[in-house]
Amino acid sequence: MTIRIKKDKTSPGLLRTVEKLADVDLSVCFQCKKCDSGCPVSNLTGAPPSEILRRLHLCAGNELLASDLVWMCVSCETCFVRCPMGIDIPSVIDALRGLAVEQKTPAPEGNMPLFNRVFLKTVEMFGRTYDLGMIVAHKIGTKTYMKDAEKFPGMLRKRKIALLPPRGADRKMVKRIFDSVRRAKEKQK
């Protein structure tokens, strides 16, 4: 596969910014591609984790922020566990995602950024994810109110989804984490 990179004056800045935000040294990656082999979404994206790292090495410009992997990564940390060099790839992806939001980079096709926001909002509100709340918010955001509605009764019957929000999470601790992240972001500005 040919990798096309738009070099510009700020290209090395993206690599350095990501390394600083993720607190990683990407120069130790030797492209063994073990991160790709366990990634549950690498075959669904245009660029697997190893290609993202390689593009950063090659001083990719801000076009990297529009990669679909930036939004599809589920942060399962399989890539991190498999990496022989111990590169925290989910942190790299999180840094790229944050930069994409900050720079208002056009999102790839689909509603991955919306899903990401909805997921984080339910975790912030309930201390853990609340599936029904996520589904409702996502349906409102995408205006696909009745799509897949026929599956809901079956999911309820099989207890795959709960009507009420989860209990037992330490909501105060989760709120402190979100507040701390907000304060850190404000200090960076």
C-alpha positions in Angstrom: 0.0 0.0 0.0 1.3 3.4 -0.9 1.3 5.9 1.9 0.8 9.5 0.7 1.9 12.2 3.1 1.4 15.9 2.7 4.5 17.5 4.1 4.1 21.0 5.4 6.0 23.4 7.7 4.1 22.1 10.8 4.6 18.4 10.1 7.3 17.6 12.7 5.2 19.6 15.1 2.4 17.0 15.0 4.8 14.2 15.9 6.3 16.2 18.8 2.9 17.3 20.0 1.5 13.7 20.0 4.6 12.4 21.8 4.2 15.1 24.5 0.5 14.7 24.9 0.7 10.8 25.0 4.0 10.8 27.0 5.5 8.3 24.6 8.7 8.0 22.5 7.5 6.9 19.1 11.0 6.6 17.7 11.3 3.2 19.4 8.6 1.7 17.1 10.3 -0.6 14.6 7.1 -1.5 12.7 6.7 -5.1 13.7 2.9 -4.7 13.2 2.0 -6.8 16.3 -0.3 -3.9 17.2 -2.4 -4.6 14.1 -2.7 -8.3 14.7 -4.9 -8.0 17.8 -6.7 -4.8 17.0 -10.5 -5.4 16.8 -11.1 -2.5 14.4 -7.9 -2.5 12.2 -9.7 -4.5 9.4 -12.6 -1.9 9.5 -10.4 1.1 9.1 -8.3 2.6 6.3 -5.2 2.8 8.5 -4.3 0.2 11.2 -2.3 1.3 14.3 1.1 0.6 12.8 0.3 2.8 9.8 -0.7 5.7 12.1 2.6 5.4 13.9 4.5 5.1 10.6 2.8 8.2 9.2 3.8 10.1 12.3 7.4 8.9 11.8 7.2 10.2 8.2 6.1 13.6 9.6 2.5 13.4 8.4 0.5 16.6 8.4 -2.9 17.3 9.9 -4.5 14.9 7.4 -3.7 12.2 9.9 -6.2 13.7 12.3 -9.0 12.8 9.9 -8.1 9.1 10.0 -11.0 6.9 10.8 -9.0 4.9 13.3 -8.7 8.0 15.4 -12.4 7.7 16.0 -12.9 4.0 15.8 -10.3 2.9 18.3 -12.0 1.4 21.3 -9.0 1.8 23.6 -9.0 -2.0 24.4 -5.2 -1.7 24.8 -4.5 -5.0 22.9 -2.0 -3.1 20.8 -0.2 -1.8 23.9 0.0 -5.3 25.5 1.3 -6.8 22.2 3.9 -4.0 21.5 7.4 -5.4 22.3 8.6 -1.8 22.8 5.8 -0.9 25.2 4.4 2.0 23.2 1.1 3.2 24.6 -0.8 3.3 21.3 -4.2 4.1 22.8 -2.7 7.2 24.4 -1.3 8.2 21.0 -4.8 7.7 19.4 -6.4 9.7 22.3 -3.9 12.5 21.7 -4.8 12.5 18.0 -8.5 12.5 18.8 -8.0 15.4 21.2 -6.1 17.4 18.5 -8.7 16.6 15.9 -11.5 18.0 18.2 -9.4 21.0 19.1 -8.6 21.8 15.5 -12.1 21.1 14.4 -10.9 18.6 11.8 -13.7 17.3 9.6 -14.7 13.9 10.9 -14.6 10.9 8.6 -17.8 9.4 7.3 -20.1 8.0 9.9 -20.9 9.2 13.4 -17.9 8.1 15.4 -17.2 11.5 17.0 -20.9 11.7 18.0 -20.7 8.2 19.5 -17.5 9.1 21.3 -19.1 12.3 22.9 -22.2 10.4 23.8 -20.2 7.6 25.4 -18.1 10.0 27.5 -21.2 12.0 28.6 -22.9 8.9 29.9 -19.8 7.8 31.8 -19.5 11.3 33.2 -23.2 11.3 34.3 -23.5 7.8 35.7 -20.0 6.8 36.6 -20.1 4.1 33.9 -21.7 3.6 30.6 -25.5 3.6 30.3 -26.4 1.7 27.1 -30.0 2.9 26.8 -29.0 6.5 27.4 -26.2 6.2 24.8 -28.6 4.7 22.3 -31.2 7.5 22.8 -28.7 10.3 22.6 -27.1 8.7 19.5 -30.5 8.3 17.8 -31.3 11.9 18.5 -27.9 13.1 17.2 -28.2 11.1 14.0 -31.9 11.6 13.5 -32.4 7.8 12.9 -35.1 7.4 15.5 -36.7 4.2 14.4 -33.7 2.4 12.7 -33.2 -1.0 14.4 -36.1 -0.3 16.8 -37.4 -3.8 16.2 -34.3 -5.2 18.0 -35.1 -3.4 21.2 -37.8 -5.8 22.6 -35.5 -8.8 22.0 -32.6 -7.1 23.8 -34.8 -6.3 26.7 -36.2 -9.8 26.9 -32.7 -11.3 26.9 -31.5 -8.7 29.4 -28.9 -7.4 27.1 -29.9 -3.8 27.9 -31.1 -2.3 31.1 -33.9 0.4 31.4 -32.4 2.1 34.4 -28.9 3.6 34.7 -26.2 1.5 36.4 -25.6 1.8 40.1 -22.6 1.0 42.2 -20.1 3.3 40.4 -18.2 5.9 42.3 -19.8 8.9 40.6 -18.0 11.4 42.7 -14.6 9.9 41.7 -15.5 9.9 38.0 -16.8 13.5 38.3 -13.4 14.5 39.8 -11.6 12.8 37.0 -13.6 14.7 34.3 -13.2 18.0 36.2 -9.5 17.4 36.5 -9.2 16.8 32.7 -11.2 19.9 32.0 -8.9 22.0 34.3 -5.8 20.5 32.6 -7.2 21.4 29.1 -7.9 24.9 30.2 -4.4 25.3 31.5 -3.0 24.1 28.2 -4.9 26.9 26.4 
